[in-house]
Amino acid sequence: MSRKVCVALLGVLAILVVGVGCGGDDDEGGSLTKAEFAKQADAICARQESEKNKALEKAYADAGQGAGQQKEQERIIADVALPPVAVMAEELADLGTPSGEEEKAEEMVEAIEAEVGKIEDDVAGTVEGKVGTFDKANKIAQEFGMKACAAI
């Protein structure tokens, strides 16, 4: 490779590195008002709940008579119901936090993540109604004035 080509490639690489490093932090914590956060978070929760419900309807229809069996219910919870809730937590964590409410917003996401972890660890307990309440996250969402996120 000629020296001119190497210099040109290094120049392009330098521009790319500088360009990537110049991104703003618009979505970092504190960039949203409480109302903006609640609205955007509710949109995330509503979308993921809708995805979850559609997937559950299909899974139960596909399972037919077997849907009432414990192992099939556990599979549906683990493979169908839980992934959209985990995605919801990730999207909420990436949303940013409202100014002055950073701790509360982070606590809500952590409560969702903690409950997802409990369900992953004890899917049978979820089927039995012993595991899987999102009460803490729902309560915090209510404090923000959310509707969809308060009904996980």
Summary of the structure (lengths in Angstrom):
residues: 152
radius of gyration: 21.4
end to end distance: 58.6
largest distance: 70.9
contacts: 425
relative contact order: 0.15
helix: 77%
strand: 1%
